[in-house]
Amino acid sequence: MAPSPVVELNRAVAVSMADGPAAALELVDGLGGRLRDYYLLPSVRGDLLAKLGRAAEARAEFERAAGLTANERERDLLLARARECA
């Protein structure tokens, strides 16, 4: 598989499952600008933050992700996740 930011994001999700959300968050934060407009970056980041108990930050990330996706169902799911963090 060729290295890419999306592959690294998927790797971070796997790291979260194996080593916990804190380890994965470091990897996700390292992707920063390369996936700036890709809705799954803030979505994954929001999930990791929620698992770490950082609800306010997670909510902001889910809202950001919802604003980046054109898919209505995905947007609804992300906004529901944001509400759960309130």
Secondary structure, 3 states (H helix, E strand, C coil): CCCCHHHHHHHHHHHHHHHCHHHHHHHHHHHHHHHCCCCHHHHHHHHHHHHCCCHHHHHHHHHHHHHHCCCHHHHHHHHHHHHHCC
